[in-house]
Every structure is written in C-alpha cells, then in structure tokens.
C-alpha cells in the first residue's frame, strides 16, 4: 500500500518540538543483538498504520564496530544498526537469557508525536519515514530520528508528559528573566553623574533619606 509522507527539515522539527506536547520516555523491552558485518545494510521494516509494511529506514554498517539490534513485537521483528559504543551504553546482557539484552540507557527527554506522515534525514544519513502518531526523538548529534507508533508503544514506557502550553510558559519565563537580567546589568553599569544625588532604593535620594532620619 502506497503512503505519502511530507518531507521536513531539522529546522521544521525544532519548530514543531517547541509547540508540541513533549514526552520523557525510557526503553523498557529487551532486544536481541549480534555484531554487524562492515558494509552490511539493514532495512528497518515496521507495521504501517495504514496497512501493510512500512520501510522505516536503511542503515549500513561502517568499519566502526557496530551491532544489529532487533525488536520482537507480536511475532514480527524489526532491526537496525547502532555503533557498539552506543549499544554498550544503552544495553546490558540479560543474565537469564542468552542472546538477549536489557535496556539500561537513561530516559530521553524532548520527544514529541507527529500528527502527520513525515520523512526526514536521520543522523546516519538515510531518510526515515515516520507515520502519524509516531514519535520524533532528539539525537545527541543535534538531529532527530523516529520511532513508529506500534514500535514505540510496545518498547517504551512514558515517564512524563509536558503540555505544550507549559513549555511555552517556561520559555517565556526564561526570556523574561534574561531580559530583566540584561536591563539590571545595564543599570548597574550606567555611569553615575557626580553632580546628581545618589538614588536610594526606597525611591528617594540618599540626601533625602539622611534628612528624614534627622526629623
């Protein structure tokens, strides 16, 4: 089944993130994994919410040691490639099941859901197709990747949800505080005219304050 996807940029995603409800979530389901062969290409296939199978992305293993990681969801598998250094930070071997690995990575903040089908460039250099309802995930590189709806619901636990209006208020407060700080710094650095009476924080002058003390 053919599904259309709107092409977006990293800048578009940053703008969407600022106006969207954001999620803090943590990978919770175990995976299987094996060493990747340099030059090996993996196509990540997921369930298409519109029906059939969706090609999410492709990734090719470089000479840098990497792992092919696989989710098992309702009897279906989807695989992707990740550098071994990153894999070791996110997973540890399951002591009770050979070949399985448990997620140990830190929760990820700033995730948000897309309301439409989108496609964008992933940090590994290939396009990624994300169906409506899928989750856009910030990457340490400064870009984004995505997790399609069923895969996210089956493998992640949501720890916190931040409404868009709370984010907006937080950004506004930050801007207001920064502006106040800038104005205050400007006032404190302003030269004092030696011919003018010094200002007292009570609203009068130092001379006026001293005079009031003698009354």
GIHUTA-V274278 format. One record per pair of residues at least 12 apart in sequence whose ideal C-beta (glycine too) atoms are under 6 Angstrom apart, sorted by sequence separation. I is the first residue (numbers start at 0). J is the second residue. D is the distance in whole Angstrom. If there is no record, write none. Layout:
I:J:D
I:J:D
This chain:
43:55:4
90:102:6
91:103:5
117:129:5
133:145:5
134:146:5
43:56:5
67:80:6
68:81:6
116:130:5
133:147:5
42:57:5
65:80:5
66:81:6
89:104:4
116:131:5
133:148:5
113:129:6
115:131:5
122:138:5
129:145:4
132:148:4
41:58:5
65:82:5
66:83:5
114:131:6
130:147:5
134:151:5
65:83:6
122:140:5
127:145:5
40:59:5
63:82:6
64:83:4
60:80:5
66:86:4
113:133:6
122:142:4
39:60:5
58:79:6
58:80:4
112:134:6
113:135:6
37:60:6
121:144:5
110:134:5
111:135:6
35:60:4
37:62:5
41:67:6
110:136:5
109:137:5
35:65:4
35:66:6
35:67:5
45:77:5
44:77:6
32:66:5
33:67:5
43:77:6
32:68:5
43:79:5
41:78:5
30:68:5
31:69:5
41:80:5
30:70:6
35:80:5
2:49:5
0:50:5
0:51:4
106:158:6
29:93:6
56:121:6
58:123:5
31:98:5
31:99:6
32:100:5
57:125:5
56:125:5
29:99:5
30:100:5
56:127:4
29:101:5
55:128:6
26:102:4
25:106:4
72:153:5
48:130:5
23:106:5
70:154:6
23:108:5
24:110:6
21:109:5
22:110:4
21:111:5
19:111:4
16:111:5
48:148:6
45:147:5
46:149:5
45:150:6
7:117:5
4:116:4
5:117:5
6:118:5
7:119:5
4:117:6
4:118:4
12:135:6
4:128:5
28:154:4
26:155:6
27:156:4
12:143:5
24:155:5
25:156:6
9:142:6
24:157:5
25:158:6
22:157:5
23:158:5
23:159:4
22:160:6
21:161:5
20:162:5
20:163:5
19:163:6
18:163:6
